[in-house]
Amino acid sequence: MSAHQPKARGSRAEAKPALLDISPLTDLLSFHMRMLVLAVNRAYDEAFAPTPLAGGTGKLTTLMLIAANPGMSQSDIGRVLSKDRPAMVRIIDHLEAEKLVLRKRHPEERRRYELVLTAQGRASVKRFMAIAQTYDETFFAPLSDREKTNLSRILRKLRLAYQSDTLGMGG
């Protein structure tokens, strides 16, 4: 069998994927960032698969923002996460269906809702944060502590340049 022939596995033959020449892209930092965002999202989905936060982005961050800022509005969270209104409605609808979040009418603005955690949401925050910290540690394990600190500094600097309104107090 030559090196270019597919190996037989069971009754089907599977070809080894060809290595692609990505040299035109290797100097583009944005290419590396996009590829890593995909990898981070996959790792997140795997880590959160057994929880109501699996699938898609924004659920954990939304939950943590509500925990830290009880009574904040859906539009406030959308601004911080750079998500449009329909995306935020889907996230809040999901968290509400999972009995983690409750929408309460704002006492002075009838069209505005305040978001608060339910008892189940409050009880779940610590567990979800532990999952997030474990997946974060696992994903970034190839980096030294110094490299992680430098990466965090660089990412914050870029966010300050392009998303300063999303940094908040802890940014």
C-alpha positions in Angstrom: 0.0 0.0 0.0 1.5 3.4 -1.0 1.6 6.3 1.4 -1.1 8.1 -0.6 -3.7 5.3 -0.5 -6.4 5.4 2.2 -6.1 3.0 5.1 -9.0 0.5 5.5 -10.8 0.8 8.7 -13.6 -1.7 9.2 -15.4 -2.0 5.9 -14.8 1.6 4.8 -11.6 3.1 3.5 -10.7 6.5 5.0 -8.2 8.9 3.5 -5.8 10.7 5.8 -6.6 14.4 5.6 -4.1 16.3 3.4 -2.0 19.0 5.0 -2.9 22.3 3.6 -0.5 25.1 2.9 -1.6 27.9 5.2 1.5 30.0 4.8 -0.4 32.9 3.3 -2.3 33.2 6.6 0.4 32.5 9.2 1.5 36.2 9.5 -2.1 37.3 10.1 -2.8 37.6 13.8 -6.5 37.7 13.1 -6.3 34.3 11.5 -4.8 32.8 14.6 -7.4 34.6 16.8 -10.3 33.3 14.7 -9.0 29.7 14.8 -8.5 30.0 18.6 -12.0 31.4 19.2 -13.3 28.3 17.4 -11.1 26.0 19.6 -12.1 27.9 22.8 -15.8 27.5 21.9 -15.4 23.8 21.2 -13.7 23.3 24.6 -16.4 25.3 26.3 -19.2 23.2 24.7 -17.4 20.0 25.8 -16.9 21.3 29.4 -20.5 22.5 29.7 -22.2 19.7 27.8 -23.9 18.2 30.9 -25.3 21.7 31.9 -28.0 24.0 30.7 -25.2 26.4 29.5 -24.1 24.1 26.7 -24.4 25.2 23.1 -23.8 28.7 21.8 -22.1 31.5 23.5 -23.1 34.1 26.1 -25.1 32.0 28.6 -22.3 31.7 31.2 -21.3 35.4 30.8 -24.9 36.5 31.1 -25.4 34.5 34.2 -22.3 35.8 35.8 -23.2 39.4 34.9 -26.6 39.0 36.4 -25.1 37.5 39.6 -22.7 40.4 39.9 -25.3 43.1 38.9 -28.8 42.0 40.0 -31.5 44.0 38.3 -29.5 44.9 35.2 -31.4 44.9 31.9 -31.1 42.6 28.9 -29.9 45.5 26.7 -27.1 46.3 29.3 -25.9 42.7 29.0 -26.2 42.8 25.2 -24.0 45.9 25.0 -21.3 44.3 27.2 -21.4 41.1 25.2 -21.8 42.9 21.8 -24.9 40.9 21.1 -28.0 42.2 19.4 -31.5 42.2 20.9 -32.7 38.9 19.2 -29.6 37.1 20.4 -30.1 38.4 24.0 -33.8 37.4 23.9 -32.8 33.8 23.0 -30.2 33.7 25.8 -32.5 35.1 28.5 -35.4 32.9 27.3 -33.2 29.9 27.6 -31.9 30.8 31.1 -35.4 31.6 32.2 -36.7 28.2 30.8 -33.9 26.5 32.8 -35.2 28.4 35.9 -31.8 30.1 36.4 -33.0 33.7 35.7 -36.2 35.7 36.3 -37.4 38.8 34.4 -39.0 41.3 36.7 -40.7 44.5 35.5 -38.8 47.6 36.3 -40.8 49.5 38.9 -40.5 52.9 37.1 -40.1 51.8 33.4 -42.9 49.5 32.4 -41.2 48.4 29.1 -37.9 47.5 30.9 -37.2 44.3 32.7 -34.7 43.7 35.5 -32.9 40.4 35.5 -32.2 38.5 38.7 -31.0 35.0 39.5 -33.5 32.5 40.8 -32.6 30.4 43.9 -31.6 27.7 41.4 -29.5 30.2 39.5 -27.7 31.4 42.6 -27.1 27.8 43.7 -25.6 27.0 40.2 -23.3 29.9 39.8 -20.5 28.5 41.9 -20.6 25.1 40.1 -20.7 26.8 36.6 -17.8 29.0 37.6 -15.8 26.0 38.8 -16.4 24.3 35.4 -15.3 27.5 33.6 -12.1 27.8 35.6 -11.2 24.1 35.0 -11.8 24.4 31.3 -9.9 27.7 31.2 -6.9 26.1 33.0 -7.0 23.0 30.7 -7.3 25.1 27.5 -4.4 27.4 28.5 -2.2 24.7 30.1 0.4 24.9 27.3 1.2 28.4 28.4 3.4 29.3 31.4 2.0 31.5 34.1 4.0 34.4 32.7 2.7 33.8 29.2 -0.9 33.7 30.5 -0.3 37.0 32.3 1.1 38.6 29.1 -1.7 37.2 27.0 -4.3 38.6 29.4 -2.6 42.0 29.3 -2.5 42.0 25.5 -6.1 40.9 25.1 -7.2 43.6 27.6 -5.3 46.2 25.7 -7.0 45.2 22.4 -10.4 45.2 24.1 -9.7 48.6 25.5 -8.9 49.8 21.9 -11.9 48.1 20.2 -14.5 47.4 23.0 -13.8 49.8 25.8 -17.5 50.1 26.5 -17.6 46.4 27.3 -14.8 46.3 29.9 -16.8 47.3 32.9 -15.3 47.8 36.4 -13.2 44.7 36.4 -11.8 45.1 32.9 
